[in-house]
């Protein structure tokens, strides 16, 4: 019985400790992202909005959501930076589309 109580306490503290540790790592990632934002970056917000940063202040960010439409948001809503596709990525998608069209029924290929 004396051994049961310390094991129970340990069983409750370990998951709590691991959860706090994971949450701390996530906060460090968010802080690093917030510190690395620059004007011109494409970003996605927690609401799923994709926009371009046009202005930065301590607590807010100006996002251009359409040409000439700029809105002010809290910096905390920035979920991720969207990496622009490289020229190689564009070529890969073009070649995939070309291969897909080669087997389409419109190109004269028939399925058996």
C-alpha positions, 0 to 999 in steps of 0.5 A: 500500500505504501508503494501505491501512493507514490506510483499514483502521484508519478502516474499523474505527474509524468503526463502533465510534465510531458504536456507542458514540455510539448506546449513549450516547444510549440510556443518556441516555434510560434515565437521564432516564426513571429520574429522572422516575419518580413514585409512581402512574406506570403502567410496563412492565418489560423482562420485559413486566410492566405495573404501577403504581409505589407506592414509589421508593428509590435503586436499587429501585421497588415495583410494584403488579402487582394490587390489593394485590400489591406487589413490589420491583424494581430501577429498571433494569428499568423500560423505559417509562412507559405513558401513560393513554389520554385521553378523546378516545382512548376516544371514538375507539375507541368510534366505531370499534367502532360502525362495525365493528358496523354492517357485521357480519353480525349487524346484518343486513348481507349481503356480496355 
